[in-house]
Amino acid sequence: MACNKVKMVIDKEFRISEIDERIYGSFIEHLGRAVYDGIYCPEHPTADEYGFRSDVKEMIRDLNVPIIRYPGGNFVSSFNWEDSVGPVSERPRRLELAWKSIEENKVGLNEFTKWARSAGSDVMMAVNLGTRGIADACNILEYCNHPGNTKYSDLRISHGYKEPHNIKTWCLGNEMDGPWQLGHKTMEEYGRLAEETARAMKIIDPSIELVSCGSSSLTMPTFPDWEAVTLQHTYDHVDYVSMHQYYGNEKGDSEDFLACSDDMDQFIRTVIATCDYVKAKKRGKKDIKISFDEWNVWYHSNAADNDITENHPWKVAPPMLEDIYNFEDALLVGLMLITLLKHADRVKMACLAQLVNVIAPIMTEAGGGAVWKQTIFYPFMHASAFGRGTALLPVISTPKFDTSRHEDVTAVEAVPVYNGEKDEVTIFAVNRSIKDDAEMTIDVRSFEGYRILEHIVLESDDLLAVNGPFNEKVAPKQTSQSSLDGGMVTSMLHRASWNVIRLGK
């Protein structure tokens, strides 16, 4: 086995940007067992007085998720928000058209908002611009944020919520470029609708931030024209444009799979360029920021999901999108996190999709059983815990290689984060070579007086190893693979490994 030589220089002055903590957001949709049998399970021994599982909530707190997108996703494009408020016994059972399920509305807007706050998270609310429009978006905003003495704010008060929810981040629909989306729009149709909806919503509450729908993936045939056209309508009224991207390894090509984060980087760069084109064309002054509010690995459950929707539709909380993640999936999630941090100047929010049971880092056994951590739980937990502060620009020299679909793939990807309040710097690094270890030499002379606090590694001899309840095959461990001498850190990064190297005073 060869050992690649990698060099990196990091310096306090090589700043990308302050990191918005909302880059560690997540997402819960009324889909599969995310809500029912996920966060909500009244019969579970740990359930609180409202029916929410305390053990799941504690695991979510371990991830320190500052914002959660809700209630969709494709679900939102036929969502009648009024069905989800008021006495639970009076709420209707509805056909849920996006996922061919039955929605019982036992958990709704108020319950979810209260739960999210108890889990330490704010809510990123999405409005239905598929089957509904401007008036309904205004009504839900009035219900959530207006103090009182109006129709919908008084309705909220009558439901037992005297104080407004003050939800400050709102998505103007979901994936409206996608033909699969109920109420799918052309660029012009969505741009005009989103513009007028945004204008009306900001009259009601000028303090809110709005997210305009961007492309559903890099491979959409309308990308990047979608952003160029829709933002010419929404630029003056919105603060963010959304991005969505999932990756899979259907062909079993691990080397190429771990190169997919390069596509994510190119996707972000193109969206930034398109946003700046619109800014220039409109003689604007503000930069449109990015809300990467759906991202993850998603492919393991596709066949099972198709079987449910086609052959067993109209069930309550069917087990859909229940990807069981393996070790290489965790490596790609780590690489995607590094990519987001490298663009912290423009990517200000991001949502790992999703949070519980549905393409999620947290799983519960069906029927209210145990809760357990998937392999992807750990890179996200590490980044959320230690990736707060300032993203620094890494200057890296690393070998490169080609894969079946990618060229010039760097053997090692890394990004440092400096936390000035704690006098700490953390280097997140993935050795994505599946064949060769790497010896990485890091120049940290600008961090005088620092010492190595720890080196955490996530690694496995089996790229396809998975976790399960009471069977955690992939878990982080402490290692002594880093040393510091004369302002130079030397770290051994084993092949196919996620590494967290922490220095402090």
C-alpha positions as CSV (number, residue, x, y, z in Angstrom):
1,M,0.0,0.0,0.0
2,A,1.3,3.4,-1.0
3,C,1.2,6.4,1.3
4,N,0.2,9.7,-0.3
5,K,2.0,12.9,0.9
6,V,-0.3,15.8,1.5
7,K,0.6,19.4,2.6
8,M,-1.7,22.0,4.0
9,V,-1.3,25.6,5.3
10,I,-3.9,27.2,7.5
11,D,-3.8,30.7,8.9
12,K,-6.1,32.8,11.0
13,E,-6.1,35.5,8.3
14,F,-7.1,33.1,5.5
15,R,-10.8,33.7,6.2
16,I,-13.7,32.4,4.0
17,S,-16.5,33.7,6.3
18,E,-18.2,33.4,9.6
19,I,-20.2,30.2,9.6
20,D,-24.0,30.7,10.1
21,E,-24.9,28.0,12.5
22,R,-28.0,27.2,10.4
23,I,-25.7,25.4,8.0
24,Y,-26.3,22.5,10.4
25,G,-30.0,22.5,9.9
26,S,-32.2,19.5,9.1
27,F,-35.6,18.6,7.7
28,I,-38.7,16.7,8.8
29,E,-41.5,16.1,6.3
30,H,-44.8,14.4,6.8
31,L,-43.5,11.4,4.9
32,G,-43.1,7.8,5.9
33,R,-42.3,7.3,9.6
34,A,-40.5,10.7,10.1
35,V,-43.3,12.2,12.2
36,Y,-45.5,9.2,13.2
37,D,-43.4,6.4,14.8
38,G,-40.4,8.7,14.5
39,I,-40.5,11.9,16.7
40,Y,-44.1,11.2,17.7
41,C,-45.1,7.9,19.4
42,P,-47.5,8.3,22.3
43,E,-47.3,4.7,23.3
44,H,-43.5,4.7,23.7
45,P,-42.2,4.5,27.3
46,T,-40.2,7.7,26.8
47,A,-43.1,9.7,25.3
48,D,-43.8,13.1,27.0
49,E,-47.2,14.4,27.8
50,Y,-47.7,15.5,24.1
51,G,-46.7,12.1,22.7
52,F,-43.2,13.0,21.5
53,R,-40.3,10.5,22.2
54,S,-37.8,11.9,24.6
55,D,-35.1,9.5,23.6
56,V,-35.3,10.6,20.0
57,K,-35.3,14.3,21.1
58,E,-32.2,13.7,23.2
59,M,-30.4,12.2,20.2
60,I,-31.5,15.2,18.1
61,R,-30.1,17.5,20.8
62,D,-26.8,15.6,20.4
63,L,-26.7,16.8,16.8
64,N,-27.4,20.4,17.9
65,V,-29.7,21.2,15.0
66,P,-30.5,25.0,15.0
67,I,-33.2,25.0,12.4
68,I,-35.6,22.3,11.0
69,R,-37.4,22.7,7.7
70,Y,-41.1,21.7,7.8
71,P,-43.6,20.3,6.7
72,G,-42.1,19.4,3.3
73,G,-40.8,18.7,0.8
74,N,-43.2,17.3,-1.8
75,F,-45.8,17.0,1.0
76,V,-46.2,20.8,1.2
77,S,-47.4,21.2,-2.4
78,S,-50.9,19.8,-1.4
79,F,-50.8,20.8,2.3
80,N,-53.9,22.5,3.7
81,W,-52.4,24.0,6.8
82,E,-55.8,24.6,8.4
83,D,-56.2,20.8,8.6
84,S,-53.3,20.7,11.0
85,V,-54.5,23.1,13.7
86,G,-57.3,23.1,16.2
87,P,-58.6,20.2,18.3
88,V,-56.9,17.0,17.1
89,S,-60.2,15.1,17.3
90,E,-61.7,17.4,14.7
91,R,-58.9,17.3,12.2
92,P,-59.6,15.5,8.9
93,R,-57.9,12.4,7.5
94,R,-56.6,13.4,4.1
95,L,-55.2,11.7,1.0
96,E,-51.6,12.7,0.8
97,L,-50.9,12.9,-2.9
98,A,-47.1,13.4,-3.0
99,W,-46.4,10.0,-1.3
100,K,-49.8,8.2,-1.8
101,S,-50.3,8.0,2.0
102,I,-53.0,8.9,4.5
103,E,-52.3,11.9,6.6
104,E,-54.1,11.9,9.9
105,N,-53.0,15.4,11.1
106,K,-52.4,14.2,14.7
107,V,-49.2,16.3,14.6
108,G,-49.7,19.7,13.1
109,L,-48.2,23.2,12.9
110,N,-48.6,24.1,16.5
111,E,-47.4,20.8,18.0
112,F,-44.4,20.7,15.7
113,T,-43.4,24.2,16.5
114,K,-43.5,23.5,20.2
115,W,-41.6,20.3,19.7
116,A,-38.9,21.9,17.6
117,R,-38.3,24.6,20.2
118,S,-38.1,22.0,22.9
119,A,-35.4,20.2,20.8
120,G,-33.4,23.4,20.6
121,S,-34.4,24.3,17.0
122,D,-36.1,27.0,15.1
123,V,-38.6,26.2,12.3
124,M,-38.1,26.9,8.6
125,M,-41.7,26.8,7.4
126,A,-42.6,26.1,3.8
127,V,-45.8,27.4,2.1
128,N,-47.9,25.6,-0.5
129,L,-47.4,27.3,-3.9
130,G,-48.3,24.1,-5.7
131,T,-52.1,23.7,-5.2
132,R,-52.5,27.0,-3.3
133,G,-51.1,30.5,-3.5
134,I,-50.7,34.0,-2.2
135,A,-53.8,34.2,0.1
136,D,-53.0,31.0,1.9
137,A,-49.4,31.9,2.4
138,C,-50.5,35.2,4.0
139,N,-53.0,33.4,6.2
140,I,-50.6,30.9,7.6
141,L,-48.1,33.7,8.2
142,E,-50.7,35.8,10.0
143,Y,-51.7,32.7,12.1
144,C,-48.1,32.1,13.1
145,N,-46.6,35.5,13.6
146,H,-49.3,38.2,14.1
147,P,-49.9,39.1,17.8
148,G,-53.7,39.2,17.8
149,N,-57.0,40.9,17.0
150,T,-57.2,39.5,13.5
151,K,-59.0,36.5,12.1
152,Y,-56.1,34.1,11.9
153,S,-54.1,35.3,14.9
154,D,-57.2,35.1,17.0
155,L,-57.7,31.6,15.6
156,R,-54.2,30.6,16.9
157,I,-55.0,32.1,20.3
158,S,-58.3,30.1,20.4
159,H,-56.2,27.0,19.8
160,G,-54.2,27.7,23.0
161,Y,-51.2,29.6,21.6
162,K,-51.5,33.1,22.9
163,E,-48.0,34.1,22.0
164,P,-47.1,34.2,18.2
165,H,-44.7,31.5,17.0
166,N,-42.5,34.2,15.3
167,I,-41.2,31.9,12.6
168,K,-38.7,34.0,10.7
169,T,-37.6,31.8,7.8
170,W,-40.1,30.8,5.1
171,C,-39.7,28.7,1.9
172,L,-41.8,29.8,-1.1
173,G,-42.8,26.4,-2.2
174,N,-40.8,23.3,-2.9
175,E,-39.0,22.0,-6.0
176,M,-41.4,23.8,-8.3
177,D,-39.1,23.1,-11.2
178,G,-39.9,19.4,-10.9
179,P,-42.5,17.7,-13.1
180,W,-43.2,15.3,-10.2
181,Q,-44.3,18.3,-8.1
182,L,-48.0,18.9,-7.6
183,G,-48.7,22.3,-9.1
184,H,-45.4,22.2,-11.1
185,K,-44.7,25.6,-12.6
186,T,-42.7,27.0,-15.5
187,M,-39.9,29.4,-14.7
188,E,-42.1,32.4,-15.5
189,E,-45.1,31.1,-13.7
190,Y,-43.2,30.3,-10.5
191,G,-41.2,33.6,-10.7
192,R,-44.3,35.7,-10.8
193,L,-46.2,33.7,-8.1
194,A,-43.2,33.7,-5.8
195,E,-42.6,37.5,-6.3
196,E,-46.2,38.4,-5.5
197,T,-46.3,36.0,-2.5
198,A,-43.1,37.4,-1.1
199,R,-44.3,40.9,-1.5
200,A,-47.5,40.2,0.3
201,M,-45.8,38.2,3.1
202,K,-43.3,40.9,3.8
203,I,-46.1,43.4,4.2
204,I,-47.5,41.3,7.0
205,D,-44.1,40.7,8.7
206,P,-41.1,42.6,7.2
207,S,-38.7,40.8,9.6
208,I,-39.0,37.4,7.9
209,E,-36.5,35.9,5.6
210,L,-37.7,34.2,2.4
211,V,-36.2,31.4,0.3
212,S,-37.0,31.3,-3.4
213,C,-37.1,27.8,-5.0
214,G,-34.0,26.9,-6.9
215,S,-33.2,23.8,-9.0
216,S,-34.0,20.4,-7.6
217,S,-30.6,19.1,-8.7
218,L,-27.6,19.8,-10.8
219,T,-29.0,17.5,-13.6
220,M,-32.3,19.3,-14.1
221,P,-32.7,20.2,-17.7
222,T,-33.8,23.7,-16.8
223,F,-30.6,24.4,-14.6
224,P,-29.3,27.1,-14.4
225,D,-31.9,29.0,-16.5
226,W,-34.4,28.4,-13.7
227,E,-32.4,30.5,-11.3
228,A,-31.7,33.2,-13.9
229,V,-35.3,33.6,-14.8
230,T,-37.0,33.2,-11.4
231,L,-34.6,35.4,-9.5
232,Q,-35.2,38.2,-11.9
233,H,-38.7,38.2,-10.5
234,T,-37.9,37.5,-6.8
235,Y,-34.5,39.2,-6.4
236,D,-35.8,42.3,-4.6
237,H,-38.0,40.4,-2.2
238,V,-36.1,37.2,-1.2
239,D,-33.0,36.6,0.8
240,Y,-32.0,33.0,-0.3
241,V,-32.3,30.7,-3.2
242,S,-32.7,27.0,-2.4
243,M,-30.5,24.1,-3.6
244,H,-31.3,20.3,-3.4
245,Q,-29.0,17.4,-4.2
246,Y,-28.9,13.7,-3.4
247,Y,-26.2,11.2,-4.4
248,G,-26.2,7.4,-4.7
249,N,-23.9,4.6,-5.6
250,E,-26.2,2.4,-7.7
251,K,-23.3,1.0,-9.7
252,G,-21.2,0.0,-6.7
253,D,-18.3,2.2,-7.8
254,S,-17.1,3.5,-4.5
255,E,-14.2,5.5,-5.8
256,D,-16.4,7.5,-8.2
257,F,-19.1,7.8,-5.5
258,L,-16.7,9.6,-3.1
259,A,-15.9,12.0,-5.9
260,C,-19.6,13.2,-6.1
261,S,-18.8,16.1,-3.7
262,D,-16.9,17.7,-6.5
263,D,-20.2,17.9,-8.4
264,M,-21.8,19.5,-5.4
265,D,-19.0,22.1,-5.4
266,Q,-19.6,22.8,-9.1
267,F,-23.3,23.1,-8.5
268,I,-22.8,25.7,-5.7
269,R,-20.3,27.7,-7.8
270,T,-22.8,27.8,-10.8
271,V,-25.7,28.9,-8.6
272,I,-23.5,31.7,-7.1
273,A,-22.5,32.8,-10.6
274,T,-26.1,32.9,-11.7
275,C,-27.2,34.8,-8.6
276,D,-24.5,37.4,-9.2
277,Y,-25.5,37.6,-12.9
278,V,-29.0,38.6,-11.8
279,K,-27.6,41.0,-9.2
280,A,-25.6,42.7,-12.0
281,K,-28.5,42.7,-14.4
282,K,-30.8,44.4,-11.9
283,R,-28.1,46.8,-10.7
284,G,-28.6,45.3,-7.3
285,K,-26.6,45.7,-4.1
286,K,-27.4,42.6,-2.1
287,D,-25.9,39.1,-2.6
288,I,-28.5,36.3,-2.8
289,K,-27.5,33.7,-0.2
290,I,-27.9,30.0,-0.5
291,S,-30.2,27.7,1.5
292,F,-29.0,24.2,0.6
293,D,-32.1,22.9,2.3
294,E,-32.1,19.3,1.0
295,W,-28.9,17.2,0.8
296,N,-27.9,13.7,1.6
297,V,-27.2,10.2,0.2
298,W,-30.5,8.6,-1.1
299,Y,-30.8,5.5,-3.2
300,H,-30.9,2.4,-1.0
301,S,-34.7,2.4,-0.6
302,N,-35.8,3.3,-4.1
303,A,-37.1,-0.1,-5.1
304,A,-39.0,-0.6,-1.8
305,D,-40.5,2.9,-2.1
306,N,-41.7,2.3,-5.6
307,D,-43.4,-0.9,-4.4
308,I,-45.2,0.9,-1.6
309,T,-46.5,3.8,-3.8
310,E,-47.5,1.5,-6.7
311,N,-48.8,-1.6,-5.0
312,H,-49.6,-0.6,-1.4
313,P,-50.8,3.0,-1.5
314,W,-52.9,5.0,1.1
315,K,-51.4,3.6,4.3
316,V,-50.7,5.7,7.4
317,A,-47.0,6.3,7.9
318,P,-45.7,3.5,5.6
319,P,-42.0,2.8,6.0
320,M,-40.7,4.9,3.1
321,L,-37.2,6.3,2.2
322,E,-35.7,4.2,5.0
323,D,-32.2,4.1,3.6
324,I,-29.8,2.0,5.8
325,Y,-26.6,3.9,5.4
326,N,-23.2,2.2,5.1
327,F,-19.7,3.4,5.9
328,E,-19.0,4.9,2.5
329,D,-22.2,6.9,2.8
330,A,-20.8,8.5,6.0
331,L,-17.6,9.4,4.1
332,L,-19.6,11.2,1.4
333,V,-21.7,13.0,4.0
334,G,-18.5,14.2,5.5
335,L,-17.2,15.4,2.1
336,M,-20.5,17.2,1.5
337,L,-20.2,18.9,4.9
338,I,-16.6,20.0,4.0
339,T,-18.0,21.4,0.7
340,L,-20.7,23.4,2.5
341,L,-18.1,24.9,4.9
342,K,-15.9,25.9,2.0
343,H,-18.7,28.0,0.7
344,A,-19.7,29.4,4.1
345,D,-19.6,33.0,2.6
346,R,-22.7,32.2,0.5
347,V,-24.2,29.0,1.9
348,K,-25.9,30.3,5.1
349,M,-28.4,27.6,5.7
350,A,-28.5,23.9,4.9
351,C,-30.7,21.0,5.8
352,L,-29.6,17.4,6.0
353,A,-32.6,15.6,4.6
354,Q,-34.1,14.2,6.7
355,L,-33.7,13.9,10.5
356,V,-35.5,10.7,11.7
357,N,-36.3,7.4,9.8
358,V,-36.6,9.0,6.4
359,I,-33.1,9.1,4.7
360,A,-32.0,10.0,8.2
361,P,-29.1,9.9,10.7
362,I,-31.5,8.7,13.4
363,M,-33.6,5.6,13.1
364,T,-36.3,4.0,15.3
365,E,-37.4,0.4,15.2
366,A,-41.0,0.1,13.8
367,G,-43.7,0.0,16.4
368,G,-42.0,2.1,19.0
369,G,-38.8,0.1,19.5
370,A,-35.2,1.3,20.1
371,V,-33.6,4.4,18.6
372,W,-30.2,4.1,17.0
373,K,-27.5,6.1,15.1
374,Q,-26.8,5.5,11.5
375,T,-23.3,5.8,10.1
376,I,-24.0,9.3,8.8
377,F,-24.9,10.5,12.3
378,Y,-21.2,10.9,13.3
379,P,-19.8,13.3,10.6
380,F,-22.8,15.5,11.0
381,M,-22.5,15.5,14.8
382,H,-18.8,16.3,14.7
383,A,-19.2,19.2,12.2
384,S,-22.1,20.6,14.2
385,A,-20.2,20.4,17.5
386,F,-16.8,21.7,16.3
387,G,-17.6,23.5,13.0
388,R,-18.8,26.8,14.7
389,G,-16.8,29.9,14.1
390,T,-14.9,31.0,11.0
391,A,-14.3,28.8,8.0
392,L,-10.7,29.2,6.9
393,L,-9.4,28.8,3.4
394,P,-7.2,25.7,3.2
395,V,-4.1,25.8,1.0
396,I,-3.7,22.1,0.1
397,S,-1.2,20.2,-2.0
398,T,-2.5,16.6,-2.6
399,P,-2.2,13.9,-5.2
400,K,-5.1,13.6,-7.6
401,F,-6.6,10.7,-9.6
402,D,-9.4,10.0,-12.1
403,T,-12.5,7.9,-11.6
404,S,-15.0,6.5,-14.1
405,R,-16.8,9.8,-14.3
406,H,-14.6,12.4,-12.6
407,E,-11.2,13.8,-13.3
408,D,-8.5,15.3,-11.1
409,V,-10.1,14.0,-7.9
410,T,-8.2,15.2,-4.8
411,A,-7.0,12.3,-2.6
412,V,-7.7,14.4,0.5
413,E,-10.4,17.0,1.1
414,A,-10.2,19.2,4.2
415,V,-11.4,22.5,5.7
416,P,-10.3,24.2,9.0
417,V,-12.7,26.0,11.3
418,Y,-11.4,28.6,13.8
419,N,-13.3,29.3,16.9
420,G,-11.8,32.4,18.4
421,E,-14.0,32.4,21.5
422,K,-12.7,29.0,22.5
423,D,-9.2,29.4,21.1
424,E,-9.6,26.3,19.1
425,V,-9.1,25.3,15.5
426,T,-10.6,22.1,14.0
427,I,-9.6,20.4,10.8
428,F,-12.1,18.2,9.1
429,A,-10.5,15.9,6.6
430,V,-11.5,13.0,4.5
431,N,-9.0,10.7,2.8
432,R,-11.2,9.6,-0.1
433,S,-8.6,7.3,-1.6
434,I,-9.9,3.8,-1.0
435,K,-6.5,2.3,-1.6
436,D,-3.8,4.5,0.0
437,D,-3.2,6.1,3.4
438,A,-2.1,9.7,3.5
439,E,0.5,11.5,5.6
440,M,-0.7,15.1,5.9
441,T,1.6,17.8,7.1
442,I,-0.2,20.9,8.3
443,D,1.5,24.3,8.8
444,V,-0.3,25.8,11.9
445,R,2.4,28.4,12.9
446,S,-0.2,31.2,13.0
447,F,-1.8,29.3,16.0
448,E,1.1,29.8,18.4
449,G,0.8,28.1,21.7
450,Y,-1.8,25.6,20.5
451,R,-1.6,21.9,21.2
452,I,-3.4,18.9,19.9
453,L,-6.6,18.3,21.8
454,E,-7.7,15.2,20.0
455,H,-7.8,13.3,16.7
456,I,-11.2,11.6,16.1
457,V,-11.4,9.1,13.3
458,L,-14.3,7.2,11.7
459,E,-13.0,4.3,9.7
460,S,-13.8,0.7,8.7
461,D,-12.3,-2.1,6.8
462,D,-15.7,-2.6,5.2
463,L,-17.0,0.2,3.1
464,L,-20.5,-1.4,3.2
465,A,-20.6,-1.8,7.0
466,V,-23.9,-0.6,8.5
467,N,-25.2,0.1,12.0
468,G,-28.4,-1.2,13.5
469,P,-30.2,-1.3,16.9
470,F,-27.8,-2.6,19.5
471,N,-25.2,-3.3,16.7
472,E,-23.0,-0.3,16.0
473,K,-20.3,-1.4,13.6
474,V,-19.3,2.1,12.5
475,A,-18.5,4.5,15.4
476,P,-15.8,7.1,16.0
477,K,-12.8,6.5,18.1
478,Q,-9.9,8.5,19.5
479,T,-6.5,8.0,17.9
480,S,-2.9,9.1,18.4
481,Q,-2.3,9.6,14.7
482,S,-1.5,13.3,15.0
483,S,1.6,15.0,16.5
484,L,2.6,18.7,16.7
485,D,6.2,19.9,16.6
486,G,7.5,23.4,15.7
487,G,4.2,24.6,14.4
488,M,3.8,21.6,12.1
489,V,1.1,19.0,12.6
490,T,1.8,15.6,11.1
491,S,-1.4,13.4,10.8
492,M,-1.8,9.9,9.4
493,L,-5.1,9.7,7.5
494,H,-5.9,6.1,6.9
495,R,-7.5,5.2,3.5
496,A,-11.2,5.9,3.3
497,S,-11.5,7.8,6.6
498,W,-13.2,10.8,8.2
499,N,-10.9,12.7,10.5
500,V,-11.5,15.5,13.1
501,I,-8.2,17.0,14.2
502,R,-8.7,19.5,17.0
503,L,-6.1,22.0,18.4
504,G,-6.4,24.5,21.2
505,K,-4.6,26.3,24.0
